Amino acid sequence: MSKKLIPKRLVEISLFNIAAMQPDELIRDGEQAYRRRLEKAADSILESGAKIIMLTGPSSSGKTTTSIELAETLQQRGTPAQVLSLDNFFIGAENYPILPNGNKDYESPATLDMPEINRCLAELNEKGATDAPVYDFAHERRADYRQHIDLHGGVCIMEGIHALNPLLTELLPEDGVFYIYAGLREEYACEGIRTISTREIRLCRRVLRDMMTRGHSPEKTLAMWNDVLEGENQYVRIYKPRADLILDTSFTYELGVMAGLVDKALHMLDPNCPYYERMEQAAALFADVRKIPVSSVPKDSMLREFYGAFHNE
């Protein structure tokens, strides 16, 4: 996987529907494949000898939970590992740059305190410990306390959309950093023609997660989506070639889980909403997909990041 692009897989929806007739087997295979990918990633990290692991990926690629799962995989190997989110280095919403359309640019690296990131990473690399800031999302500003991080001889996984930006690691030795790009590598087709892209899967993941866990209406998420994609093109994808490893965060069975949930988002929208048609188009893509109950998603699955709040429905 190192320094090599993993080609996207194109799965026929008709074949998926056949496999989904035995959902338990499909789910087990998907979860085991993801665990094997984590194990290979842990192997690569340990072989590199790096203390600092920088993990990025586009919106709703599962990078946050994948970072946690990867840390646990390393810990099971006897290597202490901690996750540090770049979100904690936000400078505060009142200081964010403004886009030409008047919206705040939440995707820009200018939202981050670069000198503070450089300081914390340098201390972690040289001393194995640092005091990092904590961001107060409720008030959109930095909290008045800090978090102490001690690697205990292990590694730090820093995750966030700008993790592969060279400005973050410019003070570190090249051999002291390992770079990971997490992203979906599976798309879906009807008679060989792609109908559901990884971008569409990520949009639906984000809409469903945000409406259940972040208090965002589907309309708010859809309104931000074009800015998110533009930010990814400008600030995330251009650094993908820096990755030492591409980590696949696709789960084939997720297609069936999503098919059973997308209508919930559509029904939350007013038909007169300017984004209703966009959500209607997304929901229509799953019309012929065999549904898999969200309750089937294992409790320890990475997909709980997006669907865990639906389990009690």
C-alpha positions as a printed Julia matrix, in Angstrom:
313×3 Matrix{Float64}:
   0.0     0.0     0.0
   2.95    2.34    0.58
   3.45    5.11   -1.98
   0.93    3.49   -4.28
  -2.61    4.54   -5.18
  -5.19    1.86   -4.43
  -7.5     1.67   -7.47
 -11.17    2.2    -6.71
 -13.34   -0.89   -6.83
 -16.56   -0.82   -8.85
 -19.23   -3.06   -7.32
 -22.37   -3.98   -9.24
 -25.47   -3.12   -7.22
 -27.21   -6.27   -8.52
 -24.37   -8.41   -7.12
 -24.46   -6.46   -3.86
 -28.18   -7.21   -3.55
 -27.47  -10.93   -3.89
 -24.74  -10.77   -1.25
 -27.01   -8.71    1.03
 -29.44  -11.63    1.2
 -26.95  -12.95    3.78
 -26.12   -9.7     5.57
 -24.33  -11.28    8.52
 -21.67  -12.74    6.26
 -21.34   -9.49    4.29
 -20.92   -7.48    7.49
 -18.39   -9.9     8.96
 -16.3    -9.85    5.77
 -16.37   -6.05    5.65
 -15.33   -5.6     9.26
 -12.55   -8.17    8.99
 -11.19   -6.52    5.84
 -11.05   -3.15    7.63
  -9.25   -4.72   10.6
  -6.69   -6.28    8.25
  -6.06   -2.85    6.72
  -5.48   -1.4    10.2
  -3.03   -4.18   10.98
  -1.08   -3.49    7.79
  -1.04    0.22    8.62
   0.31   -0.55   12.09
   3.01   -2.75   10.52
   4.07    0.1     8.24
   4.19    2.61   11.1
   6.32    0.36   13.28
   8.67   -0.39   10.39
   9.12    3.35    9.76
  10.23    4.09   13.31
   8.4     7.44   13.2
   7.08    9.06   16.37
   4.65   11.39   14.62
   1.85    9.99   12.44
  -0.07   12.53   10.36
  -3.45   11.2     9.19
  -5.76   13.04    6.84
  -8.68   12.35    4.53
 -11.62   14.19    2.99
 -14.8    15.0     4.89
 -16.62   11.94    6.28
 -13.88    9.55    5.24
 -13.86    8.19    8.79
 -10.45    9.62    9.64
 -11.34   10.5    13.26
 -12.53    7.04   14.27
  -9.89    5.38   12.09
  -7.21    7.31   14.02
  -8.62    5.98   17.28
  -8.85    2.43   15.91
  -5.28    2.64   14.6
  -4.04    3.84   17.99
  -5.75    0.87   19.64
  -4.19   -1.49   17.1
  -0.73   -0.12   17.91
  -1.4    -0.38   21.64
  -2.31   -4.03   21.2
   1.15   -4.46   19.65
   2.72   -2.96   22.77
   3.32    0.52   21.32
   1.7     3.39   23.28
  -0.29    5.62   20.92
  -2.32    8.77   21.43
  -4.56   10.71   19.06
  -4.38   14.5    18.83
  -6.98   16.29   16.7
  -6.06   19.33   14.65
  -9.45   20.74   15.63
  -7.91   21.7    18.97
  -5.67   24.19   17.16
  -8.47   26.29   15.66
  -7.86   30.0    16.17
 -11.54   30.82   16.76
 -14.4    31.43   14.33
 -14.16   35.21   14.59
 -10.69   35.03   13.02
 -11.49   32.73   10.09
 -10.94   33.97    6.52
 -13.96   34.94    4.43
 -14.86   33.35    1.09
 -15.89   35.46   -1.95
 -19.52   34.46   -1.27
 -19.32   35.98    2.21
 -19.23   32.68    4.11
 -16.5    31.87    6.61
 -13.87   29.59    5.14
 -13.92   26.69    7.59
 -11.73   24.57    5.29
  -8.68   26.86    5.06
  -5.43   26.05    6.9
  -5.59   29.69    8.04
  -8.14   28.49   10.63
  -5.26   26.8    12.47
  -2.6    28.13   14.82
   0.43   26.94   12.83
   3.14   28.11   15.27
   1.37   26.24   18.08
   1.13   23.08   15.98
   4.83   23.33   15.12
   5.73   23.79   18.79
   3.64   20.83   20.01
   4.88   18.46   17.31
   8.5    19.46   17.85
   8.18   18.84   21.6
   6.48   15.49   21.03
   9.24   14.46   18.65
  12.13   15.69   20.83
  10.82   15.22   24.38
   7.9    12.81   23.93
   5.51   15.17   25.74
   3.75   18.52   25.32
   0.88   20.66   26.56
  -1.61   21.13   23.73
  -4.55   23.51   23.46
  -8.19   22.41   23.73
 -10.9    23.94   21.54
 -14.3    24.84   22.97
 -16.71   24.07   20.14
 -19.75   25.29   22.04
 -18.31   28.83   22.12
 -16.09   28.48   19.03
 -12.95   29.57   20.83
  -9.94   28.11   22.61
 -10.61   26.75   26.1
  -8.81   28.28   29.1
  -7.08   25.0    29.94
  -4.68   22.69   28.1
  -4.2    18.92   27.76
  -0.95   17.24   28.71
   0.2    14.6    26.27
   2.91   12.1    27.19
   3.75    9.51   24.56
   5.46    7.18   27.06
   7.92    6.18   24.37
   5.22    5.6    21.77
   3.67    7.59   18.93
   1.25   10.47   18.38
  -1.39   10.26   15.65
  -2.39   13.78   14.63
  -5.57   13.72   12.55
  -7.36   16.4    10.56
  -7.96   17.58    7.01
  -4.69   19.54    6.91
  -2.49   16.83    8.41
  -0.45   16.35    5.21
   0.17   20.07    4.7
   3.98   20.48    4.89
   3.62   23.66    6.98
   2.63   21.49    9.95
   5.76   19.34    9.96
   8.41   21.71    8.61
  10.35   21.63   11.9
  10.48   17.83   12.05
  13.07   15.47   10.53
  11.75   13.7     7.42
  12.3    10.24    8.88
  10.43   11.19   12.05
   7.02   11.51   10.37
   4.73    8.95    8.73
   1.88   10.22    6.52
  -1.47    8.46    6.0
  -4.34    9.37    3.66
  -7.65    7.74    4.63
 -10.38    7.54    2.01
 -13.08    5.42    0.45
 -12.0     3.22   -2.44
 -15.3     1.57   -3.38
 -18.02    2.83   -5.74
 -21.2     1.23   -7.09
 -22.49    0.6   -10.59
 -25.5    -0.5   -12.59
 -24.5    -2.61  -15.61
 -20.97   -1.24  -15.51
 -21.98    2.41  -15.29
 -20.99    4.14  -12.05
 -24.06    5.44  -10.25
 -22.91    5.96   -6.64
 -19.5     7.61   -6.19
 -17.35    7.83   -3.08
 -18.24   11.54   -2.94
 -21.95   10.66   -2.79
 -21.32    8.15   -0.01
 -19.41   10.77    1.95
 -22.16   13.35    1.5
 -24.8    10.92    2.79
 -22.55    9.91    5.7
 -22.14   13.57    6.66
 -25.83   14.45    6.31
 -26.92   11.49    8.45
 -24.25   11.96   11.12
 -24.74   15.71   11.42
 -28.53   15.52   11.72
 -28.33   12.94   14.51
 -25.27   13.95   16.52
 -24.45   17.59   15.75
 -27.87   19.18   15.61
 -27.42   20.22   11.97
 -30.39   20.0     9.63
 -29.79   18.31    6.27
 -30.31   21.75    4.73
 -27.36   23.2     6.66
 -25.06   20.32    5.7
 -26.07   20.47    2.05
 -25.6    24.26    1.99
 -21.99   23.83    3.13
 -21.14   20.9     0.86
 -19.83   22.8    -2.17
 -17.52   24.85    0.07
 -16.33   21.61    1.69
 -15.52   20.08   -1.7
 -13.74   23.21   -2.88
 -11.7    23.2     0.32
 -10.76   19.57   -0.23
  -9.58   20.31   -3.76
  -7.5    23.28   -2.58
  -6.1    22.02    0.7
  -6.39   18.22    1.01
  -6.13   16.33   -2.27
  -3.08   18.25   -3.48
  -1.05   16.7    -0.66
  -2.23   13.14   -1.25
   1.01   12.26   -3.1
   2.89   12.88    0.18
   1.15    9.93    1.81
   3.3     6.96    2.77
   0.16    4.86    2.94
  -3.39    4.99    1.55
  -5.84    3.53    4.08
  -9.15    2.31    2.62
 -12.16    3.18    4.81
 -14.85    1.56    2.64
 -17.35   -1.04    3.86
 -19.35   -2.77    1.13
 -22.29   -3.51    3.43
 -22.61    0.19    4.26
 -24.46    0.61    0.95
 -27.41   -1.34    2.38
 -27.33    0.5     5.7
 -27.38    3.84    3.93
 -30.24    2.73    1.69
 -32.39    2.3     4.78
 -31.6     5.77    6.16
 -31.34    8.36    3.38
 -35.09    8.87    3.2
 -35.02   10.1     6.8
 -32.9    13.04    5.73
 -35.13   13.74    2.74
 -38.26   13.78    4.91
 -36.67   16.36    7.21
 -36.46   18.85    4.35
 -39.21   21.19    3.24
 -40.02   20.37   -0.43
 -39.61   24.09   -1.13
 -36.1    24.1     0.32
 -33.45   24.95   -2.32
 -31.57   21.76   -1.41
 -34.56   19.4    -1.51
 -33.89   18.33   -5.1
 -30.23   17.59   -4.29
 -31.2    15.32   -1.39
 -33.96   13.75   -3.49
 -31.39   12.88   -6.16
 -29.11   11.32   -3.56
 -31.93    9.25   -2.06
 -33.02    8.05   -5.51
 -29.61    6.46   -6.08
 -30.39    3.92   -3.34
 -33.9     3.05   -4.52
 -32.87   -0.36   -5.91
 -30.41   -1.25   -3.14
 -31.34   -4.03   -0.72
 -31.61   -2.52    2.75
 -29.6    -3.72    5.74
 -30.92   -2.71    9.2
 -28.75   -0.13   10.93
 -29.01   -2.27   14.06
 -26.78   -4.8    12.27
 -23.75   -2.49   12.41
 -21.45   -3.99   15.09
 -20.94   -1.99   18.27
 -17.2    -1.72   17.64
 -17.51   -0.76   13.95
 -15.91    2.4    12.6
 -19.27    3.09   10.94
 -20.76    3.85   14.36
 -19.23    7.31   13.87
 -21.94    7.92   11.28
 -24.82    5.62   12.23
 -24.48    4.92   15.95
 -27.2     7.41   16.9
 -29.73    5.54   14.75
 -29.51    2.29   16.7
 -32.26    3.15   19.16
 -34.76    4.15   16.51
